[in-house]
């Protein structure tokens, strides 16, 4: 999601339909699972280093900030406007 939202200006418009479909599907699965599938958790995953050799418990303040920004109902709805 991050890559889709922060693409280079020259790519704007090229992937709009693809992005819209991606977000629609993400919202659909998030709602179906009651939030168990939440594509907005990327920052939390990155902080923990999940899937890397440098996995570690993150700084509590950074983790709180990331958690506060995580919620598919906020993030994806905003992107669809």
PDB file of N, CA, C and O in Angstrom:
ATOM      1  N   UNK A   1       0.813  -1.168   0.000  1.00  0.00           N
ATOM      2  CA  UNK A   1       0.000   0.000   0.000  1.00  0.00           C
ATOM      3  C   UNK A   1       0.864   1.242   0.000  1.00  0.00           C
ATOM      4  O   UNK A   1       0.590   2.195  -0.729  1.00  0.00           O
ATOM      5  N   UNK A   2       1.892   1.235   0.803  1.00  0.00           N
ATOM      6  CA  UNK A   2       2.755   2.409   0.891  1.00  0.00           C
ATOM      7  C   UNK A   2       3.307   2.763  -0.484  1.00  0.00           C
ATOM      8  O   UNK A   2       3.308   3.931  -0.872  1.00  0.00           O
ATOM      9  N   UNK A   3       3.768   1.777  -1.208  1.00  0.00           N
ATOM     10  CA  UNK A   3       4.322   2.026  -2.543  1.00  0.00           C
ATOM     11  C   UNK A   3       3.282   2.588  -3.488  1.00  0.00           C
ATOM     12  O   UNK A   3       3.583   3.466  -4.296  1.00  0.00           O
ATOM     13  N   UNK A   4       2.064   2.092  -3.394  1.00  0.00           N
ATOM     14  CA  UNK A   4       1.003   2.607  -4.256  1.00  0.00           C
ATOM     15  C   UNK A   4       0.678   4.057  -3.930  1.00  0.00           C
ATOM     16  O   UNK A   4       0.410   4.854  -4.829  1.00  0.00           O
ATOM     17  N   UNK A   5       0.703   4.397  -2.655  1.00  0.00           N
ATOM     18  CA  UNK A   5       0.315   5.741  -2.230  1.00  0.00           C
ATOM     19  C   UNK A   5       1.422   6.772  -2.403  1.00  0.00           C
ATOM     20  O   UNK A   5       1.149   7.972  -2.449  1.00  0.00           O
ATOM     21  N   UNK A   6       2.659   6.320  -2.499  1.00  0.00           N
ATOM     22  CA  UNK A   6       3.777   7.250  -2.574  1.00  0.00           C
ATOM     23  C   UNK A   6       4.549   7.108  -3.874  1.00  0.00           C
ATOM     24  O   UNK A   6       5.761   7.322  -3.904  1.00  0.00           O
ATOM     25  N   UNK A   7       3.870   6.756  -4.932  1.00  0.00           N
ATOM     26  CA  UNK A   7       4.519   6.584  -6.226  1.00  0.00           C
ATOM     27  C   UNK A   7       5.049   7.895  -6.787  1.00  0.00           C
ATOM     28  O   UNK A   7       4.707   8.981  -6.319  1.00  0.00           O
ATOM     29  N   UNK A   8       5.882   7.763  -7.785  1.00  0.00           N
ATOM     30  CA  UNK A   8       6.451   8.932  -8.448  1.00  0.00           C
ATOM     31  C   UNK A   8       5.371   9.693  -9.208  1.00  0.00           C
ATOM     32  O   UNK A   8       4.442   9.084  -9.740  1.00  0.00           O
ATOM     33  N   UNK A   9       5.485  11.014  -9.263  1.00  0.00           N
ATOM     34  CA  UNK A   9       4.466  11.836  -9.943  1.00  0.00           C
ATOM     35  C   UNK A   9       4.204  11.418 -11.387  1.00  0.00           C
ATOM     36  O   UNK A   9       3.071  11.513 -11.860  1.00  0.00           O
ATOM     37  N   UNK A  10       5.227  10.960 -12.084  1.00  0.00           N
ATOM     38  CA  UNK A  10       5.026  10.561 -13.475  1.00  0.00           C
ATOM     39  C   UNK A  10       4.148   9.315 -13.611  1.00  0.00           C
ATOM     40  O   UNK A  10       3.640   9.030 -14.696  1.00  0.00           O
ATOM     41  N   UNK A  11       3.970   8.581 -12.527  1.00  0.00           N
ATOM     42  CA  UNK A  11       3.134   7.381 -12.562  1.00  0.00           C
ATOM     43  C   UNK A  11       1.684   7.655 -12.185  1.00  0.00           C
ATOM     44  O   UNK A  11       0.830   6.778 -12.319  1.00  0.00           O
ATOM     45  N   UNK A  12       1.401   8.873 -11.713  1.00  0.00           N
ATOM     46  CA  UNK A  12       0.038   9.201 -11.305  1.00  0.00           C
ATOM     47  C   UNK A  12      -0.875   9.054 -12.517  1.00  0.00           C
ATOM     48  O   UNK A  12      -0.580   9.575 -13.593  1.00  0.00           O
ATOM     49  N   UNK A  13      -1.952   8.363 -12.340  1.00  0.00           N
ATOM     50  CA  UNK A  13      -2.910   8.142 -13.418  1.00  0.00           C
ATOM     51  C   UNK A  13      -2.721   6.810 -14.110  1.00  0.00           C
ATOM     52  O   UNK A  13      -3.691   6.226 -14.594  1.00  0.00           O
ATOM     53  N   UNK A  14      -1.491   6.313 -14.170  1.00  0.00           N
ATOM     54  CA  UNK A  14      -1.224   5.046 -14.847  1.00  0.00           C
ATOM     55  C   UNK A  14      -1.880   3.871 -14.132  1.00  0.00           C
ATOM     56  O   UNK A  14      -2.345   2.922 -14.765  1.00  0.00           O
ATOM     57  N   UNK A  15      -1.910   3.947 -12.819  1.00  0.00           N
ATOM     58  CA  UNK A  15      -2.374   2.804 -12.044  1.00  0.00           C
ATOM     59  C   UNK A  15      -3.654   3.090 -11.272  1.00  0.00           C
ATOM     60  O   UNK A  15      -3.988   2.345 -10.350  1.00  0.00           O
ATOM     61  N   UNK A  16      -4.373   4.137 -11.618  1.00  0.00           N
ATOM     62  CA  UNK A  16      -5.549   4.499 -10.837  1.00  0.00           C
ATOM     63  C   UNK A  16      -6.573   3.373 -10.762  1.00  0.00           C
ATOM     64  O   UNK A  16      -7.085   3.087  -9.680  1.00  0.00           O
ATOM     65  N   UNK A  17      -6.879   2.735 -11.867  1.00  0.00           N
ATOM     66  CA  UNK A  17      -7.848   1.633 -11.834  1.00  0.00           C
ATOM     67  C   UNK A  17      -7.316   0.473 -11.020  1.00  0.00           C
ATOM     68  O   UNK A  17      -8.051  -0.145 -10.250  1.00  0.00           O
ATOM     69  N   UNK A  18      -6.056   0.183 -11.187  1.00  0.00           N
ATOM     70  CA  UNK A  18      -5.430  -0.916 -10.451  1.00  0.00           C
ATOM     71  C   UNK A  18      -5.446  -0.621  -8.949  1.00  0.00           C
ATOM     72  O   UNK A  18      -5.737  -1.502  -8.140  1.00  0.00           O
ATOM     73  N   UNK A  19      -5.132   0.612  -8.590  1.00  0.00           N
ATOM     74  CA  UNK A  19      -5.139   1.002  -7.183  1.00  0.00           C
ATOM     75  C   UNK A  19      -6.542   0.944  -6.610  1.00  0.00           C
ATOM     76  O   UNK A  19      -6.744   0.454  -5.499  1.00  0.00           O
ATOM     77  N   UNK A  20      -7.504   1.437  -7.357  1.00  0.00           N
ATOM     78  CA  UNK A  20      -8.890   1.424  -6.877  1.00  0.00           C
ATOM     79  C   UNK A  20      -9.340  -0.004  -6.613  1.00  0.00           C
ATOM     80  O   UNK A  20      -9.971  -0.275  -5.592  1.00  0.00           O
ATOM     81  N   UNK A  21      -9.022  -0.917  -7.520  1.00  0.00           N
ATOM     82  CA  UNK A  21      -9.388  -2.324  -7.332  1.00  0.00           C
ATOM     83  C   UNK A  21      -8.678  -2.902  -6.114  1.00  0.00           C
ATOM     84  O   UNK A  21      -9.279  -3.628  -5.323  1.00  0.00           O
ATOM     85  N   UNK A  22      -7.405  -2.578  -5.968  1.00  0.00           N
ATOM     86  CA  UNK A  22      -6.627  -3.047  -4.821  1.00  0.00           C
ATOM     87  C   UNK A  22      -7.271  -2.592  -3.514  1.00  0.00           C
ATOM     88  O   UNK A  22      -7.469  -3.394  -2.601  1.00  0.00           O
ATOM     89  N   UNK A  23      -7.598  -1.299  -3.428  1.00  0.00           N
ATOM     90  CA  UNK A  23      -8.189  -0.767  -2.202  1.00  0.00           C
ATOM     91  C   UNK A  23      -9.582  -1.337  -1.950  1.00  0.00           C
ATOM     92  O   UNK A  23      -9.943  -1.611  -0.806  1.00  0.00           O
ATOM     93  N   UNK A  24     -10.357  -1.513  -2.998  1.00  0.00           N
ATOM     94  CA  UNK A  24     -11.687  -2.108  -2.835  1.00  0.00           C
ATOM     95  C   UNK A  24     -11.582  -3.512  -2.260  1.00  0.00           C
ATOM     96  O   UNK A  24     -12.329  -3.878  -1.352  1.00  0.00           O
ATOM     97  N   UNK A  25     -10.657  -4.292  -2.790  1.00  0.00           N
ATOM     98  CA  UNK A  25     -10.473  -5.666  -2.293  1.00  0.00           C
ATOM     99  C   UNK A  25      -9.950  -5.669  -0.862  1.00  0.00           C
ATOM    100  O   UNK A  25     -10.382  -6.477  -0.039  1.00  0.00           O
ATOM    101  N   UNK A  26      -9.023  -4.769  -0.569  1.00  0.00           N
ATOM    102  CA  UNK A  26      -8.477  -4.693   0.781  1.00  0.00           C
ATOM    103  C   UNK A  26      -9.564  -4.338   1.783  1.00  0.00           C
ATOM    104  O   UNK A  26      -9.644  -4.936   2.856  1.00  0.00           O
ATOM    105  N   UNK A  27     -10.406  -3.358   1.432  1.00  0.00           N
ATOM    106  CA  UNK A  27     -11.511  -2.977   2.313  1.00  0.00           C
ATOM    107  C   UNK A  27     -12.467  -4.149   2.493  1.00  0.00           C
ATOM    108  O   UNK A  27     -12.911  -4.436   3.605  1.00  0.00           O
ATOM    109  N   UNK A  28     -12.776  -4.821   1.392  1.00  0.00           N
ATOM    110  CA  UNK A  28     -13.696  -5.958   1.445  1.00  0.00           C
ATOM    111  C   UNK A  28     -13.182  -7.033   2.400  1.00  0.00           C
ATOM    112  O   UNK A  28     -13.930  -7.526   3.244  1.00  0.00           O
ATOM    113  N   UNK A  29     -11.903  -7.397   2.268  1.00  0.00           N
ATOM    114  CA  UNK A  29     -11.369  -8.450   3.134  1.00  0.00           C
ATOM    115  C   UNK A  29     -11.209  -7.980   4.576  1.00  0.00           C
ATOM    116  O   UNK A  29     -11.368  -8.769   5.509  1.00  0.00           O
ATOM    117  N   UNK A  30     -10.903  -6.727   4.758  1.00  0.00           N
ATOM    118  CA  UNK A  30     -10.818  -6.186   6.118  1.00  0.00           C
ATOM    119  C   UNK A  30     -12.179  -6.259   6.804  1.00  0.00           C
ATOM    120  O   UNK A  30     -12.279  -6.647   7.968  1.00  0.00           O
ATOM    121  N   UNK A  31     -13.227  -5.881   6.068  1.00  0.00           N
ATOM    122  CA  UNK A  31     -14.575  -5.933   6.635  1.00  0.00           C
ATOM    123  C   UNK A  31     -15.030  -7.365   6.864  1.00  0.00           C
ATOM    124  O   UNK A  31     -15.633  -7.665   7.895  1.00  0.00           O
ATOM    125  N   UNK A  32     -14.748  -8.253   5.918  1.00  0.00           N
ATOM    126  CA  UNK A  32     -15.139  -9.663   6.073  1.00  0.00           C
ATOM    127  C   UNK A  32     -14.518 -10.303   7.293  1.00  0.00           C
ATOM    128  O   UNK A  32     -15.130 -11.151   7.942  1.00  0.00           O
ATOM    129  N   UNK A  33     -13.293  -9.893   7.605  1.00  0.00           N
ATOM    130  CA  UNK A  33     -12.585 -10.505   8.729  1.00  0.00           C
ATOM    131  C   UNK A  33     -12.700  -9.692  10.012  1.00  0.00           C
ATOM    132  O   UNK A  33     -12.048 -10.002  11.009  1.00  0.00           O
ATOM    133  N   UNK A  34     -13.528  -8.656   9.988  1.00  0.00           N
ATOM    134  CA  UNK A  34     -13.690  -7.823  11.178  1.00  0.00           C
ATOM    135  C   UNK A  34     -12.401  -7.134  11.586  1.00  0.00           C
ATOM    136  O   UNK A  34     -12.190  -6.843  12.764  1.00  0.00           O
ATOM    137  N   UNK A  35     -11.544  -6.875  10.617  1.00  0.00           N
ATOM    138  CA  UNK A  35     -10.288  -6.194  10.886  1.00  0.00           C
ATOM    139  C   UNK A  35      -9.114  -7.121  11.126  1.00  0.00           C
ATOM    140  O   UNK A  35      -7.990  -6.647  11.296  1.00  0.00           O
ATOM    141  N   UNK A  36      -9.336  -8.440  11.147  1.00  0.00           N
ATOM    142  CA  UNK A  36      -8.221  -9.374  11.333  1.00  0.00           C
ATOM    143  C   UNK A  36      -7.214  -9.227  10.191  1.00  0.00           C
ATOM    144  O   UNK A  36      -6.005  -9.326  10.400  1.00  0.00           O
ATOM    145  N   UNK A  37      -7.731  -8.990   8.977  1.00  0.00           N
ATOM    146  CA  UNK A  37      -6.865  -8.636   7.854  1.00  0.00           C
ATOM    147  C   UNK A  37      -6.871  -7.117   7.797  1.00  0.00           C
ATOM    148  O   UNK A  37      -7.895  -6.508   7.488  1.00  0.00           O
ATOM    149  N   UNK A  38      -5.753  -6.517   8.087  1.00  0.00           N
ATOM    150  CA  UNK A  38      -5.661  -5.058   8.093  1.00  0.00           C
ATOM    151  C   UNK A  38      -4.398  -4.645   7.343  1.00  0.00           C
ATOM    152  O   UNK A  38      -3.297  -4.729   7.888  1.00  0.00           O
ATOM    153  N   UNK A  39      -4.549  -4.201   6.100  1.00  0.00           N
ATOM    154  CA  UNK A  39      -3.375  -3.849   5.299  1.00  0.00           C
ATOM    155  C   UNK A  39      -2.685  -2.563   5.745  1.00  0.00           C
ATOM    156  O   UNK A  39      -1.722  -2.135   5.110  1.00  0.00           O
ATOM    157  N   UNK A  40      -3.149  -1.949   6.809  1.00  0.00           N
ATOM    158  CA  UNK A  40      -2.505  -0.727   7.294  1.00  0.00           C
ATOM    159  C   UNK A  40      -1.472  -0.996   8.382  1.00  0.00           C
ATOM    160  O   UNK A  40      -0.960  -0.047   8.976  1.00  0.00           O
ATOM    161  N   UNK A  41      -1.152  -2.253   8.660  1.00  0.00           N
ATOM    162  CA  UNK A  41      -0.216  -2.579   9.739  1.00  0.00           C
ATOM    163  C   UNK A  41       1.252  -2.562   9.300  1.00  0.00           C
ATOM    164  O   UNK A  41       2.130  -2.958  10.067  1.00  0.00           O
ATOM    165  N   UNK A  42       1.519  -2.116   8.099  1.00  0.00           N
ATOM    166  CA  UNK A  42       2.884  -2.135   7.571  1.00  0.00           C
ATOM    167  C   UNK A  42       3.904  -1.442   8.454  1.00  0.00           C
ATOM    168  O   UNK A  42       5.011  -1.949   8.634  1.00  0.00           O
ATOM    169  N   UNK A  43       3.550  -0.296   9.005  1.00  0.00           N
ATOM    170  CA  UNK A  43       4.497   0.430   9.854  1.00  0.00           C
ATOM    171  C   UNK A  43       4.819  -0.362  11.123  1.00  0.00           C
ATOM    172  O   UNK A  43       5.955  -0.351  11.599  1.00  0.00           O
ATOM    173  N   UNK A  44       3.813  -1.046  11.664  1.00  0.00           N
ATOM    174  CA  UNK A  44       4.040  -1.867  12.866  1.00  0.00           C
ATOM    175  C   UNK A  44       4.963  -3.035  12.531  1.00  0.00           C
ATOM    176  O   UNK A  44       5.902  -3.327  13.271  1.00  0.00           O
ATOM    177  N   UNK A  45       4.691  -3.692  11.420  1.00  0.00           N
ATOM    178  CA  UNK A  45       5.526  -4.824  10.988  1.00  0.00           C
ATOM    179  C   UNK A  45       6.967  -4.362  10.802  1.00  0.00           C
ATOM    180  O   UNK A  45       7.905  -5.043  11.216  1.00  0.00           O
ATOM    181  N   UNK A  46       7.132  -3.202  10.176  1.00  0.00           N
ATOM    182  CA  UNK A  46       8.478  -2.675   9.938  1.00  0.00           C
ATOM    183  C   UNK A  46       9.176  -2.354  11.256  1.00  0.00           C
ATOM    184  O   UNK A  46      10.360  -2.655  11.413  1.00  0.00           O
ATOM    185  N   UNK A  47       8.461  -1.746  12.208  1.00  0.00           N
ATOM    186  CA  UNK A  47       9.064  -1.427  13.508  1.00  0.00           C
ATOM    187  C   UNK A  47       9.560  -2.673  14.225  1.00  0.00           C
ATOM    188  O   UNK A  47      10.642  -2.662  14.812  1.00  0.00           O
ATOM    189  N   UNK A  48       8.782  -3.741  14.183  1.00  0.00           N
ATOM    190  CA  UNK A  48       9.167  -4.984  14.847  1.00  0.00           C
ATOM    191  C   UNK A  48      10.259  -5.715  14.067  1.00  0.00           C
ATOM    192  O   UNK A  48      10.946  -6.576  14.616  1.00  0.00           O
ATOM    193  N   UNK A  49      10.418  -5.374  12.793  1.00  0.00           N
ATOM    194  CA  UNK A  49      11.413  -6.065  11.968  1.00  0.00           C
ATOM    195  C   UNK A  49      10.974  -7.474  11.634  1.00  0.00           C
ATOM    196  O   UNK A  49      11.804  -8.356  11.410  1.00  0.00           O
ATOM    197  N   UNK A  50       9.676  -7.685  11.599  1.00  0.00           N
ATOM    198  CA  UNK A  50       9.139  -9.022  11.330  1.00  0.00           C
ATOM    199  C   UNK A  50       9.634  -9.518   9.974  1.00  0.00           C
ATOM    200  O   UNK A  50       9.547  -8.814   8.969  1.00  0.00           O
ATOM    201  N   UNK A  51      10.148 -10.729   9.969  1.00  0.00           N
ATOM    202  CA  UNK A  51      10.654 -11.340   8.742  1.00  0.00           C
ATOM    203  C   UNK A  51      12.083 -10.954   8.406  1.00  0.00           C
ATOM    204  O   UNK A  51      12.584 -11.291   7.333  1.00  0.00           O
ATOM    205  N   UNK A  52      12.743 -10.249   9.317  1.00  0.00           N
ATOM    206  CA  UNK A  52      14.138  -9.857   9.084  1.00  0.00           C
ATOM    207  C   UNK A  52      15.033 -10.448  10.160  1.00  0.00           C
ATOM    208  O   UNK A  52      14.555 -10.958  11.174  1.00  0.00           O
ATOM    209  N   UNK A  53      16.315 -10.374   9.932  1.00  0.00           N
ATOM    210  CA  UNK A  53      17.263 -10.858  10.937  1.00  0.00           C
ATOM    211  C   UNK A  53      17.414  -9.865  12.090  1.00  0.00           C
ATOM    212  O   UNK A  53      17.981 -10.198  13.131  1.00  0.00           O
ATOM    213  N   UNK A  54      16.907  -8.646  11.902  1.00  0.00           N
ATOM    214  CA  UNK A  54      17.036  -7.631  12.945  1.00  0.00           C
ATOM    215  C   UNK A  54      15.733  -7.421  13.714  1.00  0.00           C
ATOM    216  O   UNK A  54      15.492  -6.337  14.247  1.00  0.00           O
ATOM    217  N   UNK A  55      14.898  -8.448  13.773  1.00  0.00           N
ATOM    218  CA  UNK A  55      13.632  -8.345  14.509  1.00  0.00           C
ATOM    219  C   UNK A  55      13.915  -8.034  15.976  1.00  0.00           C
ATOM    220  O   UNK A  55      14.794  -8.635  16.593  1.00  0.00           O
ATOM    221  N   UNK A  56      13.153  -7.081  16.525  1.00  0.00           N
ATOM    222  CA  UNK A  56      13.350  -6.677  17.914  1.00  0.00           C
ATOM    223  C   UNK A  56      12.116  -5.937  18.406  1.00  0.00           C
ATOM    224  O   UNK A  56      11.291  -5.480  17.614  1.00  0.00           O
ATOM    225  N   UNK A  57      12.003  -5.828  19.713  1.00  0.00           N
ATOM    226  CA  UNK A  57      10.909  -5.073  20.316  1.00  0.00           C
ATOM    227  C   UNK A  57      11.164  -3.592  20.039  1.00  0.00           C
ATOM    228  O   UNK A  57      12.230  -3.078  20.375  1.00  0.00           O
ATOM    229  N   UNK A  58      10.196  -2.902  19.429  1.00  0.00           N
ATOM    230  CA  UNK A  58      10.411  -1.495  19.097  1.00  0.00           C
ATOM    231  C   UNK A  58      10.270  -0.563  20.298  1.00  0.00           C
ATOM    232  O   UNK A  58       9.784  -0.956  21.358  1.00  0.00           O
ATOM    233  N   UNK A  59      10.700   0.659  20.107  1.00  0.00           N
ATOM    234  CA  UNK A  59      10.545   1.709  21.106  1.00  0.00           C
ATOM    235  C   UNK A  59       9.052   1.882  21.385  1.00  0.00           C
ATOM    236  O   UNK A  59       8.267   1.991  20.443  1.00  0.00           O
ATOM    237  N   UNK A  60       8.639   1.910  22.658  1.00  0.00           N
ATOM    238  CA  UNK A  60       7.219   2.014  22.988  1.00  0.00           C
ATOM    239  C   UNK A  60       6.516   3.234  22.384  1.00  0.00           C
ATOM    240  O   UNK A  60       5.363   3.135  21.966  1.00  0.00           O
ATOM    241  N   UNK A  61       7.193   4.371  22.336  1.00  0.00           N
ATOM    242  CA  UNK A  61       6.578   5.579  21.771  1.00  0.00           C
ATOM    243  C   UNK A  61       6.347   5.428  20.266  1.00  0.00           C
ATOM    244  O   UNK A  61       5.297   5.808  19.748  1.00  0.00           O
ATOM    245  N   UNK A  62       7.344   4.868  19.572  1.00  0.00           N
ATOM    246  CA  UNK A  62       7.196   4.640  18.135  1.00  0.00           C
ATOM    247  C   UNK A  62       6.081   3.636  17.869  1.00  0.00           C
ATOM    248  O   UNK A  62       5.305   3.795  16.926  1.00  0.00           O
ATOM    249  N   UNK A  63       6.006   2.613  18.694  1.00  0.00           N
ATOM    250  CA  UNK A  63       4.968   1.605  18.532  1.00  0.00           C
ATOM    251  C   UNK A  63       3.580   2.207  18.767  1.00  0.00           C
ATOM    252  O   UNK A  63       2.646   1.922  18.017  1.00  0.00           O
ATOM    253  N   UNK A  64       3.445   3.028  19.795  1.00  0.00           N
ATOM    254  CA  UNK A  64       2.160   3.669  20.059  1.00  0.00           C
ATOM    255  C   UNK A  64       1.741   4.544  18.884  1.00  0.00           C
ATOM    256  O   UNK A  64       0.579   4.530  18.479  1.00  0.00           O
ATOM    257  N   UNK A  65       2.682   5.302  18.340  1.00  0.00           N
ATOM    258  CA  UNK A  65       2.391   6.160  17.191  1.00  0.00           C
ATOM    259  C   UNK A  65       1.929   5.322  15.996  1.00  0.00           C
ATOM    260  O   UNK A  65       0.968   5.683  15.316  1.00  0.00           O
ATOM    261  N   UNK A  66       2.608   4.216  15.746  1.00  0.00           N
ATOM    262  CA  UNK A  66       2.250   3.344  14.632  1.00  0.00           C
ATOM    263  C   UNK A  66       0.875   2.717  14.848  1.00  0.00           C
ATOM    264  O   UNK A  66       0.075   2.641  13.916  1.00  0.00           O
ATOM    265  N   UNK A  67       0.602   2.277  16.051  1.00  0.00           N
ATOM    266  CA  UNK A  67      -0.694   1.665  16.365  1.00  0.00           C
ATOM    267  C   UNK A  67      -1.810   2.690  16.202  1.00  0.00           C
ATOM    268  O   UNK A  67      -2.880   2.368  15.686  1.00  0.00           O
ATOM    269  N   UNK A  68      -1.566   3.914  16.638  1.00  0.00           N
ATOM    270  CA  UNK A  68      -2.570   4.970  16.499  1.00  0.00           C
ATOM    271  C   UNK A  68      -2.903   5.260  15.035  1.00  0.00           C
ATOM    272  O   UNK A  68      -4.011   5.698  14.724  1.00  0.00           O
ATOM    273  N   UNK A  69      -1.957   5.018  14.148  1.00  0.00           N
ATOM    274  CA  UNK A  69      -2.171   5.267  12.722  1.00  0.00           C
ATOM    275  C   UNK A  69      -2.743   4.055  12.000  1.00  0.00           C
ATOM    276  O   UNK A  69      -3.047   4.134  10.810  1.00  0.00           O
ATOM    277  N   UNK A  70      -2.893   2.949  12.694  1.00  0.00           N
ATOM    278  CA  UNK A  70      -3.322   1.698  12.082  1.00  0.00           C
ATOM    279  C   UNK A  70      -4.807   1.467  12.314  1.00  0.00           C
ATOM    280  O   UNK A  70      -5.267   1.361  13.451  1.00  0.00           O
ATOM    281  N   UNK A  71      -5.537   1.393  11.232  1.00  0.00           N
ATOM    282  CA  UNK A  71      -6.959   1.054  11.279  1.00  0.00           C
ATOM    283  C   UNK A  71      -7.473   1.113   9.849  1.00  0.00           C
ATOM    284  O   UNK A  71      -7.565   2.190   9.261  1.00  0.00           O
ATOM    285  N   UNK A  72      -7.802  -0.021   9.300  1.00  0.00           N
ATOM    286  CA  UNK A  72      -8.220  -0.060   7.904  1.00  0.00           C
ATOM    287  C   UNK A  72      -9.428   0.829   7.646  1.00  0.00           C
ATOM    288  O   UNK A  72      -9.608   1.326   6.534  1.00  0.00           O
ATOM    289  N   UNK A  73     -10.253   1.032   8.664  1.00  0.00           N
ATOM    290  CA  UNK A  73     -11.453   1.856   8.470  1.00  0.00           C
ATOM    291  C   UNK A  73     -11.097   3.322   8.269  1.00  0.00           C
ATOM    292  O   UNK A  73     -11.817   4.040   7.574  1.00  0.00           O
ATOM    293  N   UNK A  74     -10.009   3.774   8.858  1.00  0.00           N
ATOM    294  CA  UNK A  74      -9.563   5.155   8.672  1.00  0.00           C
ATOM    295  C   UNK A  74      -8.715   5.286   7.417  1.00  0.00           C
ATOM    296  O   UNK A  74      -9.015   6.090   6.534  1.00  0.00           O
ATOM    297  N   UNK A  75      -7.669   4.501   7.345  1.00  0.00           N
ATOM    298  CA  UNK A  75      -6.699   4.636   6.274  1.00  0.00           C
ATOM    299  C   UNK A  75      -7.233   4.386   4.882  1.00  0.00           C
ATOM    300  O   UNK A  75      -7.026   5.209   3.990  1.00  0.00           O
ATOM    301  N   UNK A  76      -7.913   3.276   4.671  1.00  0.00           N
ATOM    302  CA  UNK A  76      -8.378   2.944   3.337  1.00  0.00           C
ATOM    303  C   UNK A  76      -9.558   3.804   2.913  1.00  0.00           C
ATOM    304  O   UNK A  76      -9.683   4.139   1.735  1.00  0.00           O
ATOM    305  N   UNK A  77     -10.404   4.159   3.828  1.00  0.00           N
ATOM    306  CA  UNK A  77     -11.540   5.025   3.468  1.00  0.00           C
ATOM    307  C   UNK A  77     -11.019   6.375   2.998  1.00  0.00           C
ATOM    308  O   UNK A  77     -11.545   6.956   2.048  1.00  0.00           O
ATOM    309  N   UNK A  78      -9.974   6.874   3.672  1.00  0.00           N
ATOM    310  CA  UNK A  78      -9.385   8.141   3.283  1.00  0.00           C
ATOM    311  C   UNK A  78      -8.799   8.063   1.870  1.00  0.00           C
ATOM    312  O   UNK A  78      -8.930   8.996   1.078  1.00  0.00           O
ATOM    313  N   UNK A  79      -8.161   6.949   1.575  1.00  0.00           N
ATOM    314  CA  UNK A  79      -7.541   6.778   0.256  1.00  0.00           C
ATOM    315  C   UNK A  79      -8.560   6.697  -0.864  1.00  0.00           C
ATOM    316  O   UNK A  79      -8.254   7.045  -2.005  1.00  0.00           O
ATOM    317  N   UNK A  80      -9.753   6.249  -0.559  1.00  0.00           N
ATOM    318  CA  UNK A  80     -10.759   6.063  -1.592  1.00  0.00           C
ATOM    319  C   UNK A  80     -11.491   7.360  -1.934  1.00  0.00           C
ATOM    320  O   UNK A  80     -12.251   7.391  -2.902  1.00  0.00           O
ATOM    321  N   UNK A  81     -11.286   8.419  -1.173  1.00  0.00           N
ATOM    322  CA  UNK A  81     -11.985   9.694  -1.429  1.00  0.00           C
ATOM    323  C   UNK A  81     -11.484  10.353  -2.672  1.00  0.00           C
ATOM    324  O   UNK A  81     -11.960  11.429  -3.034  1.00  0.00           O
TER     325      UNK A  81
END
